[in-house]
Amino acid sequence: MNRLFLILLALTAFLASCSERDDSVDEYAQWSERNEAAFTDTLRLARTAIAQARAAHGADWSKHTSWRAFRSYTNVDGAKTSWRDSIIVRVLQTGTGSGTPLYTDSVRIVYVGRLMPTTETPAGYVFDRSGLSSELTEAFRPEFARTKKFAVSNMVEGMTTALQQMHIGDRWRVFIPADMGYGSAQREKIPAGSMLIFDLELHSYWRK
């Protein structure tokens, strides 16, 4: 019995020593700061592309770049704004619908929600999706896609802002800063301070 005890004790010490020498990197170290940097870098890229398209094409600029930037729907004209109350959009597919949803409308969308890419999850950890697949190459194919119904007013600020700009058939990649997502609140699958990335397609909307 004493010999067994000594063996277990030695094994425990060995495992503890290995743990102390573990060189693995915390995937979420300085998470808020890294997410802020990723968002502001993406916003700078979008604004540069938009400015160049405006300079070269004037009123037709939107036909010559896929980037968009929208202020929060909560902002009033003339209000002081910052990067914290804007979303970034990359247009992946342009729909044919003529109108856009209102704040009081309901929508049906296909979507995949991801966190910022990391070394461990290069495509970004998928925290939510509407369909059968989380792979972006498959998620919007008819055999895998499923729509979900939401009230526009009952979503995070960034999604509510995006949806009020979308037409039926639009597919966008939306970058939402933490302040327009879940902020400093820790969600079950979403660390505090997370930028949210949604690939979403608007299928329909209706109002009472």
C-alpha positions in Angstrom: 0.0 0.0 0.0 2.8 2.4 0.9 4.6 1.6 -2.3 1.4 2.4 -4.3 1.0 5.6 -2.4 4.5 6.7 -3.3 4.0 5.9 -7.0 0.8 7.9 -7.1 2.5 10.8 -5.3 5.4 10.7 -7.8 2.9 10.6 -10.7 1.0 13.6 -9.3 4.2 15.6 -9.0 5.2 14.7 -12.5 1.9 15.9 -14.0 2.0 19.1 -12.0 5.6 19.7 -13.3 4.4 19.1 -16.9 1.5 21.6 -16.3 3.9 24.2 -15.1 6.0 23.8 -18.3 3.0 23.9 -20.6 3.8 26.5 -23.3 0.2 26.6 -24.7 -1.2 30.0 -25.3 -4.5 31.2 -23.9 -6.8 31.6 -26.9 -8.7 34.4 -25.2 -5.8 36.3 -23.7 -6.3 40.1 -23.9 -9.5 39.3 -25.8 -11.2 42.7 -25.6 -8.1 44.6 -26.8 -7.5 42.2 -29.7 -11.2 42.4 -30.7 -11.1 46.2 -30.6 -7.9 46.2 -32.8 -9.4 43.8 -35.3 -12.6 45.8 -35.6 -10.9 49.2 -36.0 -8.5 47.7 -38.6 -11.4 46.4 -40.6 -13.3 49.7 -40.3 -10.2 51.5 -41.5 -10.0 49.1 -44.5 -13.7 49.7 -45.3 -13.5 53.4 -45.0 -10.4 53.6 -47.2 -12.1 51.5 -49.9 -15.3 53.6 -49.8 -13.3 56.8 -50.0 -11.4 55.6 -53.0 -14.6 54.5 -54.7 -16.3 57.8 -54.0 -13.3 59.7 -55.4 -13.2 57.6 -58.6 -16.9 57.1 -59.3 -18.8 59.8 -57.4 -22.5 58.9 -56.8 -22.0 55.5 -58.3 -19.3 54.5 -55.7 -21.4 51.7 -54.2 -21.2 49.7 -57.5 -17.4 49.7 -57.3 -16.7 48.4 -53.8 -18.3 45.7 -51.7 -17.6 47.6 -48.4 -20.2 49.5 -46.4 -20.2 51.2 -43.0 -23.4 52.2 -41.2 -24.0 54.2 -38.0 -26.2 52.7 -35.3 -29.9 53.1 -35.9 -30.0 54.7 -32.5 -27.9 57.7 -33.6 -29.6 60.9 -34.3 -28.4 63.4 -37.0 -25.6 65.6 -35.7 -24.8 63.3 -32.8 -21.1 62.8 -32.0 -20.1 59.2 -33.1 -17.1 56.9 -32.9 -16.1 53.6 -34.2 -17.9 52.0 -31.3 -21.3 52.8 -32.8 -20.8 51.8 -36.4 -21.0 48.4 -38.1 -19.0 47.3 -41.1 -20.6 45.3 -44.0 -19.0 43.3 -46.8 -21.6 42.7 -49.5 -21.4 39.1 -50.7 -24.6 39.0 -52.8 -27.0 41.7 -53.9 -30.7 40.9 -53.8 -33.5 42.2 -55.9 -35.9 43.4 -53.2 -37.0 47.0 -53.3 -37.8 47.8 -49.7 -36.1 47.3 -46.4 -37.4 46.1 -43.0 -38.5 48.6 -40.3 -37.6 48.4 -36.7 -41.1 47.1 -35.9 -41.0 44.4 -38.6 -40.2 40.7 -38.3 -37.7 38.9 -40.6 -36.6 35.4 -41.7 -32.9 35.1 -42.2 -30.2 32.4 -42.8 -27.1 33.1 -40.7 -23.9 31.9 -39.2 -22.5 33.9 -36.2 -18.8 33.7 -35.5 -16.1 35.1 -33.2 -12.9 36.7 -34.4 -10.5 34.2 -36.0 -7.7 32.9 -33.8 -4.7 30.6 -34.3 -6.8 27.7 -32.8 -9.9 28.5 -34.8 -8.7 30.2 -38.0 -12.3 30.6 -39.4 -13.6 32.0 -36.1 -15.5 29.9 -33.5 -19.2 29.5 -34.6 -21.4 30.4 -31.7 -24.7 30.2 -33.5 -26.3 29.3 -36.8 -29.7 28.9 -38.3 -29.1 25.8 -40.5 -27.6 22.4 -40.6 -24.0 23.4 -41.4 -21.6 25.9 -39.9 -19.3 25.8 -42.9 -19.7 29.0 -44.9 -19.3 27.2 -48.2 -22.4 25.1 -47.3 -24.5 27.1 -44.8 -26.4 29.0 -47.5 -27.0 26.1 -49.9 -30.6 25.1 -50.1 -30.0 21.6 -48.8 -28.4 22.9 -45.6 -30.0 26.4 -45.2 -32.8 26.9 -42.7 -34.4 30.3 -42.0 -35.2 31.6 -38.5 -37.7 34.2 -37.6 -36.8 37.2 -35.5 -38.3 40.6 -34.5 -35.9 43.2 -35.9 -36.3 45.1 -32.6 -35.3 42.0 -30.5 -31.8 41.6 -31.7 -28.4 43.1 -30.7 -28.0 46.7 -31.8 -25.6 45.8 -34.6 -27.9 43.2 -36.2 -30.9 45.6 -35.9 -28.9 48.2 -37.6 -27.9 45.9 -40.5 -31.3 44.5 -41.1 -32.9 47.9 -41.6 -30.5 48.4 -44.5 -31.0 45.1 -46.2 -33.1 44.1 -49.2 -34.5 40.6 -49.8 -31.9 38.4 -51.3 -29.0 40.4 -49.9 -26.2 38.3 -48.3 -23.8 40.3 -46.1 -20.9 39.7 -43.8 -21.5 42.0 -40.9 -18.8 43.0 -38.4 -20.3 44.2 -35.1 -18.1 45.9 -32.4 -18.6 44.6 -28.8 -20.5 47.8 -27.9 -23.2 47.0 -30.4 -23.2 43.3 -29.5 -23.0 42.0 -26.0 -20.5 44.5 -24.7 -18.7 43.5 -21.5 -21.3 40.8 -20.7 -20.2 37.1 -20.8 -22.5 34.9 -22.8 -22.5 31.1 -22.7 -20.4 30.8 -25.9 -19.3 34.4 -26.3 -16.5 35.9 -24.2 -16.9 39.4 -22.9 -15.7 42.1 -25.3 -16.3 40.1 -28.5 -16.6 41.5 -31.9 -19.4 39.5 -33.6 -19.2 38.4 -37.3 -22.4 37.4 -39.0 -22.9 36.0 -42.5 -26.6 36.5 -43.1 -29.1 36.5 -45.9 -32.4 38.2 -45.7 -35.2 35.9 -47.1 -38.3 37.8 -46.2 -39.9 40.4 -43.9 -43.3 41.4 -42.9 -45.1 44.0 -40.8 -48.5 44.0 -39.0 
